[in-house]
Amino acid sequence: MIEVRNLTKSFARHQAVRGIDFNVERGEIVGFLGPNGAGKTTTLRMLTGYLPPTSGSATIAGYDIFRQSLEARRCIGYMPENVPLYDDMRVREYLKFRANLKGLSGSDARRRVNEVIETCGLEGVRRKMIKVLSKGYRQRVGLADALVHEPQLLILDEPTNGLDPNQIRQIRDLIKKLSEKHTILLSTHILHEVEMTCGRVIIIDGGQIKAQDTPQNLVAGMRAAGRVHVEVQGDTDVISPALQRLDHVKRVTSEKLAEDWTHYEILVDSGTDARERIHELVSQYGWPMRSLYRKDATLEDVFVELTRRD
């Protein structure tokens, strides 16, 4: 569905996207992740025809985004991070207007507007002015707009931006439902949602692809595959270096708690479990300990490992 080859975008002396390559197959839900300024939105704007690439190529459903821009854009439903809506229009009126702009008319436009209103859960607000809608409903209207012309591909840039946990869950369930009929490229900062929704992940940083695989494979292949947490009472200046000297420990961070207790987070090498050695060390020196547990790596750990600046 999407094929990107050596895609580059420069703004004056700044190279925002640096020769990236990736594919998205039909029927996939792919998470497109990166820190602020990584090149995510620039890439999405090139794919959707809002920005021309400086060099390289990309195709949508076989259409070149530069030479066959109109054909490519007809295959795309794009929901930007900040959804631009006409506040003084009613929901159904706005969606019919957008359907007309996208080439639908008459009974076809009415049919699709009714379908996307039902799909996106807008029945109860279809006659309301957009300016009175909550943030969650405004996001739903933006998603309905992206869907109204029955695109093969949905590109969603931060679709849960600014939503509360209940609204995030509702949008997540809706995206899963939409994946039955659409290929989806999803950009978001909520990594837990990506793990629950996406079959594959692409991580970009500094305009370059850092990793692309399933969330499970990325976590399994992570150099720092887990973290051990321990709460110990005593002198942090003594305990922290002692923990750091243990085999397979990569990094120790500490957080002071009440009554001279300290919480230590210990990053360990892949395939290792330092709990037994930590217990022996604490017992050897007689330091009081009240908790010791291991937390397996998550996609968030992978993201931090690949994009942190320190």
C-alpha positions in Angstrom: 0.0 0.0 0.0 2.9 2.4 0.9 6.4 2.1 -0.6 8.9 4.7 0.5 12.4 4.7 -1.0 15.3 7.1 0.0 12.7 9.8 0.9 14.3 13.1 1.9 13.0 16.5 2.9 15.2 19.6 3.5 14.2 23.1 4.7 17.0 25.5 3.9 20.0 24.0 5.8 17.9 21.7 8.0 17.3 18.1 6.7 14.1 17.0 8.4 13.9 13.6 6.7 17.1 11.8 5.7 16.7 9.1 3.0 14.2 6.8 4.8 12.9 3.5 3.4 9.8 1.5 4.6 6.8 -0.4 3.3 3.3 -0.7 4.6 1.3 -3.7 3.3 -2.4 -3.8 2.7 -4.4 -4.5 5.8 -1.7 -3.6 8.3 -1.9 -1.2 11.2 1.5 0.3 11.5 2.6 2.6 14.3 4.9 5.5 13.2 6.7 6.7 16.2 9.4 9.3 17.1 10.1 12.1 19.6 9.2 15.7 18.8 11.1 17.0 15.8 12.0 13.5 14.6 10.5 13.9 11.1 7.2 12.1 11.7 4.8 14.8 10.7 7.0 16.0 7.8 7.0 12.4 6.4 3.2 12.1 6.8 2.7 15.5 5.0 4.9 14.3 2.1 2.9 11.0 1.8 -0.4 13.0 1.8 0.7 15.5 -0.8 1.0 18.5 1.5 4.7 18.8 1.0 6.8 17.8 -2.0 9.9 15.6 -1.2 13.3 17.1 -1.8 14.5 13.7 -3.2 13.6 10.0 -3.2 10.2 8.5 -4.0 7.0 7.2 -2.5 4.0 5.5 -3.8 0.5 5.0 -2.4 -1.5 2.1 -3.9 1.0 2.2 -6.8 0.6 5.9 -7.5 3.7 8.2 -7.2 3.0 10.9 -4.7 4.7 13.5 -6.8 3.9 12.6 -10.4 0.4 11.2 -9.7 -0.5 13.3 -6.7 -4.3 13.4 -7.3 -4.6 9.7 -7.8 -2.5 9.0 -4.7 -4.5 11.4 -2.6 -7.8 9.8 -3.6 -6.6 6.6 -1.9 -5.8 8.4 1.4 -7.9 9.5 4.3 -5.8 11.9 6.4 -6.5 13.1 9.9 -3.9 15.7 11.0 -2.8 16.2 14.6 -4.9 19.4 15.0 -8.1 18.7 13.0 -9.3 21.7 11.1 -13.0 22.0 11.4 -15.6 24.7 10.5 -17.1 25.6 13.9 -20.1 27.3 12.5 -21.3 24.2 10.6 -23.4 21.3 11.9 -21.8 17.9 11.9 -23.8 16.4 9.1 -23.6 19.6 7.1 -19.9 19.6 7.4 -19.4 16.0 6.4 -21.7 16.4 3.4 -19.6 19.5 2.4 -16.4 17.5 2.8 -17.9 14.6 0.8 -18.7 17.0 -2.1 -15.2 18.3 -2.1 -13.9 14.8 -2.4 -16.0 14.1 -5.5 -19.1 12.5 -4.0 -22.5 13.9 -4.8 -26.2 13.2 -4.6 -27.2 9.8 -3.1 -23.6 8.6 -2.9 -22.7 11.5 -0.7 -25.7 11.0 1.5 -25.0 7.3 1.9 -21.4 7.8 2.9 -22.2 10.6 5.3 -24.8 8.4 7.0 -22.3 5.5 7.1 -19.4 7.4 8.6 -21.7 9.1 11.2 -22.8 5.6 12.3 -19.2 4.2 12.1 -17.7 7.0 14.2 -20.5 7.1 16.8 -21.8 10.6 15.8 -25.5 9.8 15.7 -26.3 11.8 18.8 -24.5 14.9 17.6 -25.2 14.9 13.9 -27.3 18.1 14.1 -25.1 19.9 16.6 -22.9 22.8 15.8 -19.2 21.7 15.7 -18.2 24.6 18.0 -20.2 23.0 20.9 -18.6 19.6 20.6 -16.2 18.1 23.1 -12.6 17.3 22.1 -13.5 13.7 21.8 -16.4 14.3 19.4 -14.3 16.8 17.4 -11.7 14.0 16.9 -14.5 11.7 15.7 -15.7 14.3 13.2 -12.1 14.5 11.9 -12.0 10.8 11.6 -15.4 10.7 9.8 -14.1 13.3 7.4 -11.0 11.1 6.6 -13.3 8.1 6.0 -16.1 9.7 4.0 -14.7 9.0 0.5 -13.9 5.3 1.3 -10.1 5.5 1.1 -7.9 2.4 1.0 -5.4 4.0 3.4 -5.9 6.0 6.6 -3.1 8.2 7.9 -3.8 9.3 11.4 -1.5 11.8 13.1 -2.0 11.8 16.9 -5.7 10.8 16.7 -6.0 10.7 20.5 -4.3 14.0 21.2 -5.8 15.8 24.1 -8.4 13.0 24.9 -9.1 11.6 28.4 -8.6 7.9 29.1 -12.1 6.9 28.3 -12.1 8.8 25.0 -8.7 7.2 24.1 -10.1 3.8 24.7 -13.1 4.6 22.4 -10.9 5.9 19.6 -8.6 2.8 20.0 -11.5 0.4 19.6 -12.7 2.4 16.6 -9.3 2.2 14.9 -9.3 -1.6 15.4 -12.7 -1.8 13.8 -11.6 0.3 10.9 -8.6 -1.9 10.3 -11.0 -4.6 9.0 -11.5 -2.5 5.8 -8.5 -0.1 5.8 -4.8 0.0 5.9 -3.8 2.3 8.8 -0.6 4.3 9.4 -0.8 5.7 12.9 1.4 8.3 14.5 1.1 8.7 18.3 3.0 9.3 21.5 0.9 6.9 23.5 3.1 3.8 23.2 0.7 1.6 25.3 -1.9 2.2 22.6 0.5 1.2 19.9 1.3 -2.1 21.6 -2.4 -2.8 21.9 -3.3 -1.7 18.4 -0.4 -2.0 15.9 0.9 -5.1 14.3 4.2 -3.4 13.3 6.1 -0.3 14.5 8.5 2.1 12.7 10.6 4.3 14.9 12.1 7.5 13.4 14.6 9.9 15.1 16.7 12.7 13.6 15.0 12.1 10.3 16.2 8.5 10.1 14.5 5.1 10.6 16.0 3.6 13.8 14.0 0.4 13.9 11.0 -1.3 12.3 9.5 -4.6 13.4 6.6 -6.0 15.5 6.4 -4.6 19.0 7.1 -8.0 20.4 10.3 -8.5 18.3 11.5 -5.0 19.2 11.1 -5.7 22.9 12.7 -9.1 22.6 15.7 -7.7 20.7 16.3 -4.8 23.0 19.8 -4.5 24.5 18.3 -3.6 27.9 15.6 -6.2 28.1 14.3 -5.5 31.6 14.5 -3.5 34.8 14.8 -4.6 38.4 13.2 -2.4 41.1 14.3 -2.6 44.8 13.5 -0.5 47.9 16.4 -0.3 50.4 17.0 1.7 53.6 20.4 3.2 54.0 23.0 5.5 52.6 22.3 6.1 48.8 25.9 7.1 48.2 27.0 3.7 49.3 24.2 1.5 48.0 23.9 2.9 44.5 27.6 2.3 43.6 27.5 -1.2 45.1 24.5 -2.0 42.9 26.2 -0.5 39.8 29.2 -2.9 40.3 27.1 -6.0 40.0 27.5 -8.1 36.8 25.2 -7.2 33.9 24.0 -4.0 35.5 23.9 -1.2 32.9 22.5 1.7 34.9 21.2 2.5 38.4 18.9 5.4 39.1 17.5 6.3 42.6 14.6 8.1 44.1 14.4 9.2 47.7 11.4 8.0 49.7 10.3 8.7 53.3 12.2 7.6 56.4 15.5 7.1 54.7 14.1 4.5 52.2 15.3 4.8 48.5 13.8 3.2 45.4 16.4 2.0 42.9 15.6 1.2 39.3 18.3 -1.1 37.8 18.6 -1.5 34.1 20.1 -4.9 33.2 21.5 -6.6 30.1 19.3 -8.6 27.8 18.5 -12.1 29.0 19.7 -11.5 32.6 17.9 -11.3 35.9 19.9 -9.6 38.7 17.4 -10.1 41.5 19.3 -13.0 43.2 22.6 -11.1 43.2 20.8 -7.9 44.5 19.3 -10.0 47.3 22.7 -11.4 48.2 24.3 -8.0 48.2 21.6 -6.4 50.4 21.8 -9.4 52.8 25.6 -9.3 53.0 25.6 -5.7 54.2 22.5 -6.0 56.3 20.6 -3.2 54.6 16.8 -3.4 55.2 14.8 -4.2 52.1 11.1 -4.1 51.6 10.5 -4.9 47.9 12.4 -6.5 45.0 10.7 -7.2 41.7 11.5 -7.3 38.0 9.6 -5.4 35.3 9.8 -6.7 31.8 10.7 -4.3 29.0 7.9 -2.5 27.1 7.7 -0.6 23.8 8.3 2.6 25.8 11.7 1.2 26.9 12.6 0.4 23.3 11.6 3.9 22.3 13.7 5.5 25.0 16.7 3.3 24.3 16.6 4.2 20.6 15.9 7.9 20.8 17.4 9.2 24.1 20.1 11.9 23.7 22.3 11.0 26.7 
